[in-house]
Amino acid sequence: METAAALLAPTLDDPDARPAVVIDTQVVMDWLVFRDARVGTLTAAVTSGQLRWLVAPAMRDEIRHVLGRGVAARYAPDLAFIESQFDAHAAAVEAAPAQPLAGRLVCRDPDDQKFIDLALARGARWLISRDKALLALAKRARPRGLLILKPELWTPE
């Protein structure tokens, strides 16, 4: 199995050859709203360009919706900063096409299905989440080449 460091080796000829990651909304909020130190290694890899952070429109819409509901109001989220980070670091991709149920990894939480579908459809190496429903799919996702991890367990080494 290749190490994350080997997968992160710079690819000068094709920046899209960088390993891809899908990050769920809670982890994005940990990064951009709560400034949680546990996501520091991951976010440094994203912001330095070592990782290609895949974001479908529904994912960006979800964080807007969550913040619009006032979930993190006491943290006074800087919406302009959050949008600028998406603009600067996210690789915008189309949503994953609907998959037949046969052989599909199905998340117990339908709202989180978009993350697993996108990660598998776009060949992401990692899906980073704290969500129990997504983490429960880790063992079944591994043979498909997808590692589902909590952000503090992700490491480039």
C-alpha positions in Angstrom: 0.0 0.0 0.0 1.3 3.4 -0.9 1.9 5.9 1.8 0.2 9.3 1.7 3.6 10.9 1.3 4.2 8.9 -1.9 0.8 9.8 -3.2 1.4 13.5 -2.5 4.6 13.6 -4.5 4.3 16.7 -6.8 3.1 16.1 -10.3 4.3 19.1 -12.4 2.9 17.8 -15.7 -0.6 17.3 -14.5 -2.0 19.1 -11.4 -5.2 17.0 -11.7 -3.1 13.9 -11.1 -2.8 15.0 -7.4 -4.6 12.6 -5.1 -8.2 13.6 -4.6 -10.0 14.1 -1.3 -13.7 14.6 -0.5 -14.3 16.4 2.8 -17.7 16.4 4.5 -19.4 19.5 5.7 -18.6 19.1 9.4 -14.9 18.8 8.7 -15.0 21.9 6.3 -16.7 23.7 9.2 -14.0 22.5 11.6 -11.5 24.1 9.2 -13.2 27.3 8.0 -15.5 28.2 10.9 -14.2 26.6 14.1 -10.5 26.7 13.2 -10.0 23.3 14.8 -6.4 22.4 15.1 -7.2 18.7 14.6 -7.7 19.4 10.9 -4.5 21.3 10.5 -2.5 18.6 8.6 -5.3 18.0 6.2 -6.0 21.6 5.5 -2.3 22.4 5.0 -2.2 19.7 2.3 -5.3 21.2 0.7 -4.2 24.8 0.8 -0.7 24.0 -0.4 -2.1 22.2 -3.4 -0.8 18.7 -2.5 -4.4 17.4 -2.5 -7.2 18.0 -4.9 -10.3 18.8 -2.9 -13.3 17.7 -4.8 -16.5 19.7 -4.3 -19.8 19.2 -6.1 -22.4 22.0 -6.1 -24.6 20.3 -3.5 -21.7 20.3 -1.0 -21.1 24.0 -1.3 -24.8 24.6 -1.1 -25.0 22.4 2.1 -22.4 24.5 4.0 -24.2 27.7 2.9 -27.5 26.2 4.2 -26.0 25.0 7.5 -24.4 28.4 8.1 -27.6 30.2 7.0 -29.6 28.2 9.7 -27.3 29.9 12.3 -25.7 26.6 13.5 -22.4 28.3 14.1 -23.6 31.8 14.8 -21.7 32.1 18.0 -18.5 31.6 16.1 -19.4 34.5 13.8 -18.5 32.7 10.6 -16.8 34.9 8.0 -18.9 34.0 4.9 -16.6 35.9 2.5 -13.6 34.1 3.9 -15.4 30.7 3.6 -16.4 31.4 0.0 -12.9 32.6 -0.9 -11.4 29.3 0.4 -13.8 27.3 -1.7 -12.9 29.4 -4.7 -9.2 29.2 -4.1 -8.8 25.5 -3.1 -11.8 23.4 -4.3 -11.9 21.6 -7.6 -15.5 22.1 -8.7 -16.9 18.9 -10.2 -20.3 17.8 -11.3 -22.3 15.7 -8.9 -21.7 11.9 -9.1 -24.2 10.3 -11.4 -26.9 8.1 -9.8 -25.6 4.6 -9.2 -27.7 1.4 -9.3 -28.3 0.0 -5.9 -26.5 -3.3 -6.7 -23.0 -2.9 -5.5 -23.5 0.7 -4.3 -22.2 1.7 -0.9 -25.3 3.1 0.8 -25.0 5.5 3.7 -27.5 5.2 6.5 -27.9 9.0 6.3 -29.3 10.0 2.9 -27.9 13.5 3.3 -24.4 12.1 3.4 -24.8 9.8 0.4 -23.4 12.5 -1.9 -20.0 12.4 -0.2 -19.5 8.6 -0.7 -20.9 8.7 -4.2 -18.7 11.5 -5.3 -15.6 10.0 -3.7 -16.1 6.7 -5.5 -17.2 8.1 -8.8 -14.3 10.5 -9.0 -11.6 8.2 -7.7 -10.8 10.1 -4.5 -8.2 8.4 -2.4 -9.7 9.8 0.9 -13.1 10.7 2.3 -12.6 12.7 5.4 -15.5 12.8 7.9 -16.5 12.7 11.5 -19.9 11.4 10.6 -20.6 7.9 12.1 -22.7 6.9 9.1 -19.9 7.6 6.7 -17.2 6.2 8.9 -19.3 2.9 9.2 -18.6 2.4 5.4 -14.8 2.5 5.8 -14.2 -1.2 5.8 -16.4 -1.7 2.7 -14.8 1.3 0.9 -11.2 0.2 1.4 -11.3 -2.6 -1.3 -12.5 0.1 -3.7 -9.4 2.2 -3.1 -11.2 4.7 -0.8 -10.0 5.4 2.7 -12.7 6.9 5.0 -11.0 8.6 7.9 -11.5 11.1 10.7 -9.4 14.3 9.9 -7.0 13.9 12.8 -6.1 10.4 11.5 -5.2 11.7 8.0 -1.5 12.1 7.6 0.8 12.6 4.6 3.4 10.1 6.0 
